[in-house]
């Protein structure tokens, strides 16, 4: 794969869910692109649409979808235009895989670890024989640091950290171009969490795979981030490279969010954001953060544009007009 | 009153018996094993450790919800083992408990007024007026104003942060001297977390409360407590004042914990963390000697895997249970 190639491009992706009280705008007009081998981190509070975004990308949708629109290009093919059957056969697990939230509990309890990791390979006919499948499984296990004698065991015989590794191995077995990690470490202990982060970092270095990391833990997210995006109420409010994002966030929400992260190594003045995020049923018409914003002014009643303030640093806020 | 010892825990052990087929004993889970510490009036103490290290069991033993297997808890100069039934009730009324999951801790069929009145009714505050006054004060202390708006609400109508504030209000409504809060913010969003912790800090200072703050998140510790206690495998491995602890972590396990905690810093992406692999020990059959030795890179063969390390003093008030400091 060549460097600096845009592997993944999302344009105006929307995902609304139908409820009794009207559509919930879980993901609203989200656009971003990813360069091959880079990792983008999505951070935000619970209910801001992070997981819905992941599901929208991989088209893992529930039944009550109201609107599902936009364009998603993977290797310059618009995968949104593909038929469901084609998408299942050629994209999901093959080109783009996902490690779901609490993946350690997503494993099937009655199937041995090896068979589970091999399943995407066999279902998609990526390998012809069982031996070949075994070889690929062993390769994936080496990558995530899963001891090979665990392969013959059932998931309940493994610890949380090892199950998480198995879930990651499963996503990597088919060698996809893109892996979406949805809160990969949130249910794990601190030391195990650090170990998994080390594993992901090594995989990134060794294979040049592209990750989308979704997390609420800003401290941990900096471990893997090349780019970072903040989501608020279904929209991306700021996007930039990690170096700028973690040191000088520009959007008032991102700024406050950063100030609310307690740090171990330095003593800083902590801050919090009063109020709570708006309902996604009837989000406010202007800036969705305006109600809680400390820098609010007259213009905030209109929807702010997504502006490129500096090179590659995009902010959705009237302050930077 | 500042230097009065409020709570003294001596060689506390809480074991749970494990049974096979319902009656054959196959050993004990040593959830809290020989833990000693003390807590002064008005002091905030953090208890840190990974899941399954006995933090919650320690808290629930102190609250009198579990009977200690052996050892002693001395509260205000009196051992709880010697308490009569009435005294246990009075003791529990002097302790507040803030649970981890606010939604699970609040009964869904009671409104806020009823939830907050419950401890008052149980502890004999009969007069309606008195109840109203205490409830109003508790809610105002937690900045849930106007009070009338919240009183008729049910837990599902409140946000996570508000629910947690009701739990805290309930814990402090009887005017306790000690509040035990078990991971009070782990279920909340980052932006709300600090608000709740700051509120608890304010309450602590205002009412001269002693607080035991149980957490797995080391990064909040420096802001909300003076002293820290690190647990591993049912034992205390290190204790000391927070600043001293952060500057000079002594036990290899605490060093690993600090290493594993990441601050938001773009430089993190370039380096690998030096953390030990492996898993926490089983508390049913803990390893002999130091419980951390199978994962420890400083392990001294023949000592760490044979003999249990005692507490070694590192500095005043700072001790670590590790043979490296013998």
Boltz contact constraints between the chains, C-beta under 6 A:
constraints:
  - contact:
      token1: [A, 45]
      token2: [B, 189]
      max_distance: 6.0
  - contact:
      token1: [A, 46]
      token2: [B, 189]
      max_distance: 6.0
  - contact:
      token1: [A, 159]
      token2: [B, 279]
      max_distance: 6.0
  - contact:
      token1: [A, 189]
      token2: [B, 50]
      max_distance: 6.0
  - contact:
      token1: [A, 189]
      token2: [B, 51]
      max_distance: 6.0
  - contact:
      token1: [A, 190]
      token2: [B, 260]
      max_distance: 6.0
  - contact:
      token1: [A, 191]
      token2: [B, 260]
      max_distance: 6.0
  - contact:
      token1: [A, 191]
      token2: [B, 275]
      max_distance: 6.0
  - contact:
      token1: [A, 194]
      token2: [B, 260]
      max_distance: 6.0
  - contact:
      token1: [A, 194]
      token2: [B, 273]
      max_distance: 6.0
  - contact:
      token1: [A, 194]
      token2: [B, 275]
      max_distance: 6.0
  - contact:
      token1: [A, 195]
      token2: [B, 275]
      max_distance: 6.0
  - contact:
      token1: [A, 198]
      token2: [B, 272]
      max_distance: 6.0
  - contact:
      token1: [A, 198]
      token2: [B, 273]
      max_distance: 6.0
  - contact:
      token1: [A, 218]
      token2: [B, 264]
      max_distance: 6.0
  - contact:
      token1: [A, 219]
      token2: [B, 262]
      max_distance: 6.0
  - contact:
      token1: [A, 219]
      token2: [B, 263]
      max_distance: 6.0
  - contact:
      token1: [A, 219]
      token2: [B, 264]
      max_distance: 6.0
  - contact:
      token1: [A, 220]
      token2: [B, 262]
      max_distance: 6.0
  - contact:
      token1: [A, 222]
      token2: [B, 264]
      max_distance: 6.0
  - contact:
      token1: [A, 222]
      token2: [B, 265]
      max_distance: 6.0
  - contact:
      token1: [A, 222]
      token2: [B, 268]
      max_distance: 6.0
  - contact:
      token1: [A, 223]
      token2: [B, 262]
      max_distance: 6.0
  - contact:
      token1: [A, 223]
      token2: [B, 268]
      max_distance: 6.0
  - contact:
      token1: [A, 242]
      token2: [B, 266]
      max_distance: 6.0
  - contact:
      token1: [A, 243]
      token2: [B, 266]
      max_distance: 6.0
  - contact:
      token1: [A, 246]
      token2: [B, 264]
      max_distance: 6.0
  - contact:
      token1: [A, 246]
      token2: [B, 266]
      max_distance: 6.0
  - contact:
      token1: [A, 260]
      token2: [B, 190]
      max_distance: 6.0
  - contact:
      token1: [A, 260]
      token2: [B, 191]
      max_distance: 6.0
  - contact:
      token1: [A, 260]
      token2: [B, 194]
      max_distance: 6.0
  - contact:
      token1: [A, 261]
      token2: [B, 264]
      max_distance: 6.0
  - contact:
      token1: [A, 262]
      token2: [B, 219]
      max_distance: 6.0
  - contact:
      token1: [A, 262]
      token2: [B, 220]
      max_distance: 6.0
  - contact:
      token1: [A, 262]
      token2: [B, 223]
      max_distance: 6.0
  - contact:
      token1: [A, 263]
      token2: [B, 219]
      max_distance: 6.0
  - contact:
      token1: [A, 263]
      token2: [B, 263]
      max_distance: 6.0
  - contact:
      token1: [A, 264]
      token2: [B, 218]
      max_distance: 6.0
  - contact:
      token1: [A, 264]
      token2: [B, 219]
      max_distance: 6.0
  - contact:
      token1: [A, 264]
      token2: [B, 261]
      max_distance: 6.0
  - contact:
      token1: [A, 264]
      token2: [B, 263]
      max_distance: 6.0
  - contact:
      token1: [A, 265]
      token2: [B, 263]
      max_distance: 6.0
  - contact:
      token1: [A, 270]
      token2: [B, 194]
      max_distance: 6.0
  - contact:
      token1: [A, 272]
      token2: [B, 191]
      max_distance: 6.0
  - contact:
      token1: [A, 272]
      token2: [B, 194]
      max_distance: 6.0
  - contact:
      token1: [A, 272]
      token2: [B, 195]
      max_distance: 6.0
  - contact:
      token1: [A, 273]
      token2: [B, 191]
      max_distance: 6.0
  - contact:
      token1: [A, 276]
      token2: [B, 159]
      max_distance: 6.0
